[in-house]
């Protein structure tokens, strides 16, 4: 038994010595900023129901066809614009939205799959930014193409405008419900 313990001790020392002989190839430095106070989504715009119109399958007859663009807005308030007391962190001056990955997010398209047993097929929901450019849902916040807006320095408010629409993913769309959802977070670029 003592021989096994001794052998294992020698093996452990050999492994430790091997690790100390490995040279590093570089360093990764991380930088960031934590803001003292963040904005809040106004009640009524934080958990929204965006009602897309009822459309015909014939209106989505080719891959990439879109219809039913419907706007929605996040109203942001309570943004702290000045550092208080001995706080030396920078207050938020801009705000954006990051749409998060989830079980119904198609990471290959950045769009939302429809949910439910009776869901239509051959169609997804696409979110657009304020310039009507597709938002890439589920990608990193900096790559999503959501707009970044200045926070009003007098009122500590901002408005983030988006739209949602249907987009055909197949030349054959079948009818059904067209429901989905996405979670989001405010980010301060």
N, CA, C and O of each residue as an XYZ file, in Angstrom:
756
protein
N       0.819     -1.182      0.000
C       0.000      0.000      0.000
C       0.872      1.259      0.000
O       0.571      2.246     -0.671
N       1.985      1.192      0.791
C       2.883      2.333      0.852
C       3.547      2.577     -0.498
O       3.800      3.721     -0.873
N       3.833      1.483     -1.236
C       4.468      1.617     -2.546
C       3.534      2.319     -3.529
O       3.980      3.124     -4.346
N       2.231      2.011     -3.449
C       1.254      2.651     -4.344
C       1.148      4.135     -4.022
O       1.131      4.965     -4.930
N       1.077      4.475     -2.746
C       0.987      5.875     -2.336
C       2.240      6.637     -2.769
O       2.154      7.770     -3.244
N       3.418      5.996     -2.600
C       4.667      6.626     -3.003
C       4.701      6.854     -4.518
O       5.119      7.915     -4.983
N       4.257      5.851     -5.281
C       4.242      5.960     -6.745
C       3.286      7.062     -7.197
O       3.588      7.807     -8.130
N       2.145      7.163     -6.541
C       1.179      8.208     -6.907
C       1.729      9.590     -6.571
O       1.495     10.545     -7.312
N       2.451      9.705     -5.475
C       3.068     10.978     -5.100
C       4.092     11.400     -6.144
O       4.135     12.564     -6.542
N       4.916     10.456     -6.588
C       5.906     10.760     -7.623
C       5.230     11.180     -8.926
O       5.684     12.108     -9.595
N       4.148     10.495     -9.282
C       3.405     10.840    -10.500
C       2.846     12.260    -10.392
O       2.919     13.026    -11.353
N       2.292     12.614     -9.240
C       1.749     13.959     -9.030
C       2.828     15.023     -9.150
O       2.599     16.070     -9.756
N       3.998     14.769     -8.582
C       5.106     15.718     -8.691
C       5.568     15.867    -10.135
O       5.894     16.970    -10.576
N       5.597     14.766    -10.867
C       6.004     14.815    -12.275
C       5.022     15.654    -13.083
O       5.432     16.437    -13.940
N       3.731     15.495    -12.816
C       2.711     16.286    -13.531
C       2.853     17.764    -13.207
O       2.754     18.611    -14.095
N       3.084     18.077    -11.943
C       3.236     19.472    -11.536
C       4.470     20.085    -12.184
O       4.434     21.236    -12.620
N       5.553     19.333    -12.252
C       6.779     19.828    -12.870
C       6.577     20.064    -14.361
O       7.120     21.018    -14.919
N       5.805     19.208    -15.005
C       5.554     19.363    -16.443
C       4.786     20.647    -16.711
O       5.057     21.324    -17.702
N       3.840     20.997    -15.856
C       3.064     22.217    -16.050
C       3.908     23.467    -15.876
O       3.673     24.465    -16.557
N       4.879     23.436    -14.987
C       5.702     24.613    -14.768
C       6.668     24.842    -15.925
O       7.179     25.950    -16.083
N       6.925     23.833    -16.726
C       7.834     23.976    -17.855
C       7.139     24.587    -19.070
O       7.813     24.976    -20.024
N       5.815     24.680    -19.060
C       5.058     25.207    -20.201
C       5.142     26.737    -20.226
O       4.851     27.390    -19.224
N       5.528     27.293    -21.334
C       5.628     28.746    -21.474
C       4.302     29.304    -21.976
O       3.610     28.654    -22.759
N       3.947     30.508    -21.527
C       2.698     31.121    -21.994
C       2.927     31.773    -23.348
O       4.041     32.175    -23.682
N       1.852     31.870    -24.118
C       1.920     32.470    -25.445
C       1.371     33.884    -25.480
O       1.529     34.576    -26.486
N       0.741     34.324    -24.430
C       0.175     35.663    -24.428
C      -0.715     35.881    -23.224
O      -0.800     35.040    -22.329
N      -1.368     37.015    -23.219
C      -2.237     37.416    -22.121
C      -3.551     37.910    -22.686
O      -3.580     38.566    -23.727
N      -4.625     37.599    -22.010
C      -5.932     38.139    -22.368
C      -6.313     39.139    -21.292
O      -6.408     38.780    -20.118
N      -6.530     40.386    -21.677
C      -6.969     41.425    -20.753
C      -8.445     41.706    -20.990
O      -8.893     41.752    -22.136
N      -9.190     41.890    -19.935
C     -10.610     42.190    -20.031
C     -10.850     43.603    -19.534
O     -10.337     43.993    -18.485
N     -11.626     44.368    -20.285
C     -11.990     45.713    -19.861
C     -13.505     45.822    -19.882
O     -14.169     45.082    -20.608
N     -14.043     46.707    -19.118
C     -15.490     46.891    -19.081
C     -15.840     48.075    -18.219
O     -14.964     48.799    -17.745
N     -17.104     48.263    -18.023
C     -17.591     49.359    -17.198
C     -18.915     48.938    -16.580
O     -19.768     48.351    -17.247
N     -19.070     49.238    -15.332
C     -20.319     48.976    -14.627
C     -20.930     50.333    -14.311
O     -20.312     51.158    -13.639
N     -22.145     50.562    -14.797
C     -22.790     51.851    -14.540
C     -23.486     51.803    -13.193
O     -24.000     50.764    -12.778
N     -23.495     52.950    -12.512
C     -24.036     53.024    -11.162
C     -25.534     52.745    -11.133
O     -26.014     52.051    -10.237
N     -26.255     53.261    -12.072
C     -27.700     53.080    -12.093
C     -28.133     52.859    -13.529
O     -27.647     53.531    -14.438
N     -29.023     51.944    -13.732
C     -29.468     51.654    -15.083
C     -30.884     52.155    -15.303
O     -31.594     52.501    -14.359
N     -31.275     52.188    -16.547
C     -32.604     52.642    -16.931
C     -33.636     51.562    -16.632
O     -33.303     50.403    -16.385
N     -34.883     51.973    -16.663
C     -35.994     51.045    -16.482
C     -36.912     51.146    -17.687
O     -37.087     52.221    -18.261
N     -37.496     50.019    -18.063
C     -38.490     50.019    -19.132
C     -39.806     50.491    -18.527
O     -40.226     50.002    -17.479
N     -40.451     51.440    -19.192
C     -41.734     51.954    -18.713
C     -42.775     50.838    -18.661
O     -42.840     50.010    -19.569
N     -43.586     50.810    -17.611
C     -44.675     49.828    -17.561
C     -45.542     49.929    -18.820
O     -45.840     51.022    -19.300
N     -45.929     48.792    -19.328
C     -46.722     48.756    -20.557
C     -45.874     48.524    -21.788
O     -46.379     48.062    -22.811
N     -44.572     48.844    -21.704
C     -43.699     48.553    -22.841
C     -42.660     47.497    -22.488
O     -41.874     47.095    -23.346
N     -42.645     47.040    -21.232
C     -41.652     46.033    -20.843
C     -42.061     44.622    -21.260
O     -41.235     43.883    -21.795
N     -43.299     44.234    -21.032
C     -43.809     42.920    -21.442
C     -44.923     43.158    -22.449
O     -46.092     43.253    -22.076
N     -44.573     43.254    -23.693
C     -45.521     43.642    -24.734
C     -46.121     42.443    -25.448
O     -45.550     41.352    -25.479
N     -47.292     42.686    -26.020
C     -47.889     41.767    -26.978
C     -47.987     42.546    -28.281
O     -48.747     43.509    -28.377
N     -47.230     42.135    -29.270
C     -47.249     42.779    -30.585
C     -48.178     41.946    -31.465
O     -47.876     40.799    -31.794
N     -49.298     42.530    -31.835
C     -50.308     41.811    -32.626
C     -50.039     41.995    -34.111
O     -50.372     43.027    -34.693
N     -49.438     40.988    -34.710
C     -49.215     41.007    -36.154
C     -50.549     40.734    -36.850
O     -51.397     40.028    -36.306
N     -50.738     41.289    -38.050
C     -52.022     41.108    -38.729
C     -52.221     39.683    -39.243
O     -51.266     38.927    -39.422
N     -53.473     39.343    -39.473
C     -53.818     38.069    -40.113
C     -53.533     38.231    -41.600
O     -54.028     39.165    -42.231
N     -52.740     37.331    -42.159
C     -52.382     37.411    -43.580
C     -52.640     36.063    -44.242
O     -52.781     35.040    -43.573
N     -52.699     36.085    -45.554
C     -52.931     34.880    -46.344
C     -51.603     34.198    -46.663
O     -50.579     34.863    -46.818
N     -51.625     32.884    -46.761
C     -50.423     32.142    -47.150
C     -49.955     32.560    -48.541
O     -48.763     32.494    -48.839
N     -50.885     32.991    -49.392
C     -50.508     33.410    -50.751
C     -49.665     34.682    -50.739
O     -48.977     34.972    -51.717
N     -49.707     35.443    -49.649
C     -48.888     36.648    -49.541
C     -47.446     36.316    -49.159
O     -46.584     37.195    -49.149
N     -47.191     35.068    -48.852
C     -45.849     34.599    -48.501
C     -45.457     33.458    -49.437
O     -44.996     32.404    -48.998
N     -45.649     33.690    -50.734
C     -45.523     32.630    -51.742
C     -44.098     32.338    -52.188
O     -43.879     31.378    -52.926
N     -43.122     33.135    -51.762
C     -41.739     32.867    -52.158
C     -40.820     33.054    -50.954
O     -41.108     33.845    -50.056
N     -39.730     32.326    -50.949
C     -38.764     32.423    -49.854
C     -38.270     33.865    -49.752
O     -37.862     34.462    -50.748
N     -38.310     34.415    -48.549
C     -37.869     35.787    -48.319
C     -38.980     36.812    -48.406
O     -38.765     37.978    -48.073
N     -40.174     36.407    -48.850
C     -41.301     37.342    -48.913
C     -41.660     37.787    -47.494
O     -41.673     36.978    -46.565
N     -41.950     39.080    -47.339
C     -42.311     39.620    -46.029
C     -43.649     40.332    -46.110
O     -44.041     40.838    -47.161
N     -44.337     40.361    -44.985
C     -45.615     41.063    -44.905
C     -45.964     41.269    -43.430
O     -45.480     40.554    -42.553
N     -46.800     42.244    -43.189
C     -47.345     42.455    -41.855
C     -46.474     43.254    -40.919
O     -46.545     43.062    -39.705
N     -45.651     44.148    -41.443
C     -44.758     44.927    -40.579
C     -45.578     45.683    -39.535
O     -46.503     46.423    -39.868
N     -45.221     45.482    -38.272
C     -45.946     46.073    -37.149
C     -44.939     46.686    -36.176
O     -44.050     45.988    -35.687
N     -45.072     47.997    -35.888
C     -44.105     48.646    -34.995
C     -44.358     48.332    -33.516
O     -45.481     48.039    -33.105
N     -43.288     48.403    -32.742
C     -43.387     48.379    -31.279
C     -42.236     49.192    -30.707
O     -41.193     49.343    -31.343
N     -42.435     49.719    -29.492
C     -41.490     50.663    -28.899
C     -41.204     50.271    -27.454
O     -42.102     49.859    -26.719
N     -39.953     50.406    -27.061
C     -39.574     50.315    -25.657
C     -39.334     51.742    -25.176
O     -38.469     52.438    -25.708
N     -40.086     52.177    -24.183
C     -39.875     53.491    -23.585
C     -39.046     53.299    -22.324
O     -39.397     52.511    -21.446
N     -37.949     54.026    -22.249
C     -36.989     53.877    -21.168
C     -37.000     55.148    -20.332
O     -37.030     56.251    -20.879
N     -36.976     55.004    -19.014
C     -36.954     56.171    -18.131
C     -36.112     55.863    -16.901
O     -35.649     54.739    -16.709
N     -35.924     56.884    -16.074
C     -35.188     56.706    -14.832
C     -33.706     56.499    -15.019
O     -33.033     55.978    -14.130
N     -33.190     56.897    -16.156
C     -31.757     56.725    -16.417
C     -30.982     57.762    -15.620
O     -31.231     58.961    -15.743
N     -30.058     57.307    -14.817
C     -29.235     58.195    -14.006
C     -28.204     58.861    -14.905
O     -27.422     58.182    -15.571
N     -28.202     60.175    -14.924
C     -27.305     60.906    -15.821
C     -26.090     61.485    -15.104
O     -25.135     61.900    -15.760
N     -26.105     61.521    -13.787
C     -24.992     62.099    -13.039
C     -24.534     61.124    -11.969
O     -25.350     60.450    -11.340
N     -23.236     61.051    -11.767
C     -22.709     60.242    -10.676
C     -23.053     60.933     -9.367
O     -23.006     62.160     -9.286
N     -23.398     60.161     -8.339
C     -23.799     60.733     -7.059
C     -22.753     60.455     -5.997
O     -22.069     59.432     -6.036
N     -22.631     61.377     -5.046
C     -21.736     61.178     -3.910
C     -20.320     60.919     -4.364
O     -19.793     61.646     -5.206
N     -19.698     59.896     -3.818
C     -18.331     59.546     -4.173
C     -18.249     58.586     -5.340
O     -17.187     58.024     -5.609
N     -19.361     58.389     -6.041
C     -19.398     57.448     -7.164
C     -18.537     57.977     -8.302
O     -18.750     59.093     -8.776
N     -17.575     57.192     -8.738
C     -16.686     57.622     -9.822
C     -16.977     56.902    -11.129
O     -16.291     57.138    -12.125
N     -17.983     56.025    -11.148
C     -18.287     55.313    -12.390
C     -19.022     56.230    -13.355
O     -19.710     57.166    -12.948
N     -18.865     55.950    -14.611
C     -19.496     56.776    -15.639
C     -20.978     56.441    -15.736
O     -21.333     55.266    -15.831
N     -21.862     57.457    -15.714
C     -23.279     57.169    -15.908
C     -23.546     56.769    -17.361
O     -22.768     57.092    -18.259
N     -24.644     56.072    -17.573
C     -25.009     55.656    -18.927
C     -25.409     56.878    -19.741
O     -26.173     57.718    -19.267
N     -24.896     56.980    -20.964
C     -25.254     58.080    -21.857
C     -26.028     57.580    -23.065
O     -26.707     58.351    -23.742
N     -25.921     56.273    -23.331
C     -26.607     55.648    -24.462
C     -27.228     54.344    -23.979
O     -26.787     53.749    -22.996
N     -28.262     53.917    -24.697
C     -28.922     52.664    -24.343
C     -29.300     51.920    -25.616
O     -29.572     52.529    -26.651
N     -29.314     50.616    -25.525
C     -29.705     49.763    -26.634
C     -30.407     48.538    -26.059
O     -30.479     48.370    -24.841
N     -30.917     47.695    -26.928
C     -31.576     46.455    -26.527
C     -30.799     45.289    -27.121
O     -30.366     45.344    -28.272
N     -30.626     44.246    -26.338
C     -30.050     42.994    -26.839
C     -31.125     41.925    -26.735
O     -31.573     41.594    -25.637
N     -31.540     41.381    -27.882
C     -32.511     40.293    -27.906
C     -31.752     38.994    -27.670
O     -30.781     38.697    -28.366
N     -32.200     38.229    -26.691
C     -31.441     37.078    -26.218
C     -31.814     35.786    -26.943
O     -32.917     35.631    -27.467
N     -30.867     34.884    -26.949
C     -31.086     33.548    -27.495
C     -32.122     32.835    -26.632
O     -32.196     33.065    -25.425
N     -32.900     31.992    -27.240
C     -33.906     31.229    -26.509
C     -34.299     29.998    -27.299
O     -33.779     29.774    -28.393
N     -35.206     29.196    -26.767
C     -35.555     27.934    -27.414
C     -36.225     28.092    -28.772
O     -36.206     27.160    -29.576
N     -36.808     29.232    -29.040
C     -37.481     29.427    -30.323
C     -36.703     30.349    -31.266
O     -37.223     30.740    -32.310
N     -35.473     30.696    -30.913
C     -34.642     31.546    -31.773
C     -33.875     30.657    -32.747
O     -33.196     29.715    -32.340
N     -33.989     30.961    -34.020
C     -33.238     30.253    -35.060
C     -31.910     30.987    -35.224
O     -31.858     32.040    -35.860
N     -30.850     30.444    -34.663
C     -29.551     31.118    -34.697
C     -28.972     31.212    -36.103
O     -28.116     32.059    -36.354
N     -29.417     30.365    -37.021
C     -28.896     30.427    -38.387
C     -29.485     31.607    -39.160
O     -28.871     32.083    -40.115
N     -30.665     32.085    -38.762
C     -31.293     33.222    -39.454
C     -31.395     34.460    -38.573
O     -31.554     35.565    -39.091
N     -31.305     34.303    -37.254
C     -31.502     35.426    -36.345
C     -32.966     35.817    -36.235
O     -33.291     36.952    -35.885
N     -33.848     34.870    -36.535
C     -35.290     35.149    -36.486
C     -35.965     34.215    -35.487
O     -35.325     33.337    -34.908
N     -37.269     34.418    -35.296
C     -38.023     33.658    -34.314
C     -38.852     32.574    -34.976
O     -39.632     32.846    -35.889
N     -38.682     31.345    -34.512
C     -39.539     30.252    -34.953
C     -40.901     30.399    -34.293
O     -41.009     30.930    -33.188
N     -41.928     29.932    -34.965
C     -43.270     29.973    -34.406
C     -43.418     28.857    -33.382
O     -42.804     27.798    -33.511
N     -44.236     29.102    -32.365
C     -44.424     28.134    -31.290
C     -45.864     27.635    -31.271
O     -46.773     28.305    -31.762
N     -46.054     26.470    -30.706
C     -47.389     25.909    -30.553
C     -47.628     24.748    -31.493
O     -47.049     24.675    -32.577
N     -48.490     23.842    -31.064
C     -48.791     22.644    -31.852
C     -49.491     22.972    -33.163
O     -49.356     22.234    -34.139
N     -50.240     24.075    -33.195
C     -50.988     24.442    -34.401
C     -50.305     25.552    -35.194
O     -50.961     26.262    -35.957
N     -48.986     25.709    -35.021
C     -48.252     26.805    -35.666
C     -48.194     26.634    -37.181
O     -48.105     25.520    -37.697
N     -48.245     27.765    -37.877
C     -48.028     27.776    -39.324
C     -46.619     27.252    -39.595
O     -45.767     27.272    -38.707
N     -46.374     26.790    -40.806
C     -45.031     26.323    -41.153
C     -44.528     27.081    -42.372
O     -45.308     27.627    -43.153
N     -43.203     27.105    -42.519
C     -42.592     27.796    -43.651
C     -42.507     29.297    -43.456
O     -42.334     30.044    -44.419
N     -42.629     29.740    -42.211
C     -42.612     31.179    -41.923
C     -42.000     31.407    -40.542
O     -42.142     30.580    -39.641
N     -41.322     32.536    -40.393
C     -40.758     32.958    -39.117
C     -41.170     34.404    -38.868
O     -41.731     35.064    -39.742
N     -40.882     34.883    -37.662
C     -41.078     36.295    -37.343
C     -39.704     36.943    -37.325
O     -38.764     36.445    -36.706
N     -39.616     38.069    -38.022
C     -38.356     38.808    -38.135
C     -38.517     40.141    -37.415
O     -39.515     40.836    -37.603
N     -37.535     40.499    -36.593
C     -37.527     41.799    -35.925
C     -36.656     42.739    -36.739
O     -35.589     42.356    -37.217
N     -37.122     43.978    -36.892
C     -36.402     45.006    -37.643
C     -36.042     46.159    -36.715
O     -36.771     46.446    -35.766
N     -34.915     46.823    -36.988
C     -34.547     48.000    -36.208
C     -35.279     49.237    -36.733
O     -36.165     49.124    -37.580
N     -34.911     50.405    -36.234
C     -35.590     51.644    -36.617
C     -35.367     52.025    -38.079
O     -36.091     52.870    -38.606
N     -34.389     51.425    -38.740
C     -34.136     51.677    -40.167
C     -34.692     50.543    -41.024
O     -34.402     50.460    -42.218
N     -35.486     49.677    -40.413
C     -36.099     48.513    -41.073
C     -35.066     47.505    -41.568
O     -35.303     46.788    -42.541
N     -33.923     47.454    -40.894
C     -32.904     46.446    -41.179
C     -33.137     45.262    -40.239
O     -33.506     45.460    -39.081
N     -32.926     44.040    -40.722
C     -33.146     42.875    -39.858
C     -32.222     42.866    -38.645
O     -31.015     43.077    -38.765
N     -32.803     42.621    -37.489
C     -32.048     42.408    -36.260
C     -31.656     40.929    -36.227
O     -32.468     40.063    -36.555
N     -30.437     40.646    -35.839
C     -29.956     39.263    -35.775
C     -30.096     38.786    -34.330
O     -29.159     38.876    -33.537
N     -31.274     38.284    -34.011
C     -31.602     37.852    -32.654
C     -30.698     36.688    -32.252
O     -30.456     35.769    -33.034
N     -30.207     36.751    -31.019
C     -29.386     35.663    -30.492
C     -27.902     35.835    -30.702
O     -27.110     35.112    -30.098
N     -27.500     36.780    -31.549
C     -26.065     37.026    -31.723
C     -25.598     37.950    -30.597
O     -26.408     38.382    -29.777
N     -24.318     38.251    -30.553
C     -23.819     39.140    -29.506
C     -24.462     40.515    -29.659
O     -24.832     40.916    -30.763
N     -24.591     41.229    -28.551
C     -25.280     42.522    -28.556
C     -24.701     43.476    -29.591
O     -25.447     44.224    -30.224
N     -23.391     43.464    -29.774
C     -22.756     44.390    -30.714
C     -22.990     44.009    -32.172
O     -22.760     44.829    -33.061
N     -23.443     42.778    -32.436
C     -23.648     42.319    -33.813
C     -25.119     42.203    -34.210
O     -25.427     41.780    -35.325
N     -26.020     42.571    -33.317
C     -27.443     42.381    -33.601
C     -28.045     43.409    -34.554
O     -29.095     43.155    -35.144
N     -27.416     44.538    -34.713
C     -27.929     45.644    -35.534
C     -29.142     46.329    -34.906
O     -29.987     46.866    -35.622
N     -29.234     46.315    -33.581
C     -30.259     47.120    -32.927
C     -29.724     48.537    -32.833
O     -28.512     48.752    -32.817
N     -30.627     49.498    -32.770
C     -30.167     50.873    -32.684
C     -29.688     51.192    -31.275
O     -30.155     50.621    -30.290
N     -28.748     52.116    -31.213
C     -28.288     52.678    -29.955
C     -28.758     54.120    -29.939
O     -28.500     54.871    -30.879
N     -29.449     54.510    -28.872
C     -29.982     55.870    -28.808
C     -29.368     56.614    -27.635
O     -28.992     56.025    -26.622
N     -29.279     57.927    -27.806
C     -28.819     58.787    -26.721
C     -29.917     58.903    -25.676
O     -31.099     58.988    -26.010
N     -29.525     58.905    -24.428
C     -30.466     59.136    -23.342
C     -30.626     60.644    -23.200
O     -29.630     61.365    -23.129
N     -31.851     61.127    -23.157
C     -32.124     62.553    -22.993
C     -31.524     63.003    -21.665
O     -31.890     62.492    -20.606
N     -30.600     63.961    -21.725
C     -29.881     64.373    -20.521
C     -30.760     65.140    -19.543
O     -30.459     65.169    -18.350
N     -31.830     65.758    -20.010
C     -32.723     66.492    -19.109
C     -33.698     65.568    -18.390
O     -33.929     65.715    -17.190
N     -34.267     64.622    -19.118
C     -35.323     63.781    -18.546
C     -34.870     62.369    -18.173
O     -35.579     61.671    -17.448
N     -33.710     61.937    -18.653
C     -33.255     60.573    -18.391
C     -34.111     59.533    -19.086
O     -34.302     58.433    -18.569
N     -34.635     59.881    -20.275
C     -35.526     58.984    -21.016
C     -34.974     58.697    -22.406
O     -34.088     59.394    -22.901
N     -35.520     57.659    -23.018
C     -35.169     57.308    -24.395
C     -36.276     56.424    -24.949
O     -37.050     55.834    -24.196
N     -36.343     56.338    -26.279
C     -37.304     55.459    -26.952
C     -36.551     54.604    -27.963
O     -35.773     55.117    -28.767
N     -36.787     53.312    -27.917
C     -36.172     52.360    -28.844
C     -37.279     51.770    -29.704
O     -38.165     51.077    -29.204
N     -37.221     52.050    -31.009
C     -38.291     51.689    -31.940
C     -37.880     50.464    -32.757
O     -36.773     50.403    -33.292
N     -38.779     49.500    -32.845
C     -38.574     48.284    -33.624
C     -39.841     47.963    -34.399
O     -40.882     48.587    -34.193
N     -39.746     46.997    -35.281
C     -40.907     46.439    -35.974
C     -40.726     44.932    -36.028
O     -39.619     44.413    -35.883
N     -41.842     44.240    -36.241
C     -41.804     42.794    -36.460
C     -42.625     42.500    -37.702
O     -43.591     43.204    -37.996
N     -42.244     41.465    -38.426
C     -42.982     41.076    -39.630
C     -42.825     39.582    -39.859
O     -41.927     38.940    -39.314
N     -43.717     39.048    -40.676
C     -43.596     37.658    -41.109
C     -42.588     37.599    -42.253
O     -42.497     38.527    -43.056
N     -41.834     36.507    -42.322
C     -40.939     36.273    -43.448
C     -41.014     34.789    -43.824
O     -40.890     33.907    -42.973
N     -41.219     34.541    -45.113
C     -41.333     33.161    -45.600
C     -39.962     32.499    -45.627
O     -38.984     33.084    -46.094
N     -39.905     31.281    -45.122
C     -38.673     30.489    -45.166
C     -38.805     29.338    -46.153
O     -37.869     28.563    -46.352
N     -39.975     29.236    -46.764
C     -40.266     28.175    -47.725
C     -41.220     28.735    -48.772
O     -41.960     29.679    -48.500
N     -41.203     28.161    -49.955
C     -42.152     28.569    -50.995
C     -43.549     28.044    -50.689
O     -44.530     28.486    -51.287
N     -43.637     27.103    -49.761
C     -44.930     26.559    -49.352
C     -45.151     26.866    -47.878
O     -44.546     26.242    -47.006
N     -46.019     27.829    -47.609
C     -46.370     28.203    -46.242
C     -47.728     27.597    -45.931
O     -48.671     27.732    -46.711
N     -47.825     26.933    -44.793
C     -49.123     26.394    -44.382
C     -49.696     27.266    -43.278
O     -48.957     27.836    -42.477
N     -51.014     27.364    -43.243
C     -51.692     28.204    -42.268
C     -51.624     27.641    -40.860
O     -51.391     26.449    -40.658
N     -51.828     28.506    -39.911
C     -51.834     28.133    -38.501
C     -51.560     29.349    -37.653
O     -51.489     30.467    -38.164
N     -51.407     29.141    -36.368
C     -51.097     30.268    -35.489
C     -49.682     30.762    -35.793
O     -48.841     30.016    -36.294
N     -49.442     32.024    -35.482
C     -48.125     32.620    -35.746
C     -47.651     33.330    -34.484
O     -47.505     34.552    -34.458
N     -47.415     32.548    -33.447
C     -47.012     33.079    -32.151
C     -45.547     32.765    -31.881
O     -45.036     31.724    -32.294
N     -44.889     33.667    -31.191
C     -43.521     33.455    -30.755
C     -43.227     34.441    -29.635
O     -44.100     35.215    -29.244
N     -42.027     34.420    -29.127
C     -41.623     35.366    -28.091
C     -40.105     35.473    -28.093
O     -39.400     34.628    -28.644
N     -39.625     36.535    -27.461
C     -38.188     36.721    -27.308
C     -37.951     37.497    -26.018
O     -38.732     38.383    -25.671
N     -36.890     37.169    -25.318
C     -36.513     37.934    -24.138
C     -35.444     38.940    -24.546
O     -34.770     38.773    -25.562
N     -35.302     39.977    -23.744
C     -34.353     41.033    -24.080
C     -33.786     41.641    -22.811
O     -34.319     41.444    -21.719
N     -32.711     42.375    -22.967
C     -32.089     43.124    -21.878
C     -31.654     44.472    -22.413
O     -31.323     44.609    -23.591
N     -31.655     45.463    -21.543
C     -31.072     46.751    -21.903
C     -29.560     46.638    -21.766
O     -29.056     46.016    -20.830
N     -28.846     47.242    -22.699
C     -27.387     47.301    -22.636
C     -26.966     48.754    -22.804
O     -27.690     49.558    -23.390
N     -25.806     49.074    -22.293
C     -25.319     50.452    -22.275
C     -23.972     50.526    -22.981
O     -22.923     50.470    -22.340
N     -24.007     50.654    -24.319
C     -22.759     50.646    -25.096
C     -21.894     51.870    -24.834
O     -20.816     52.001    -25.415
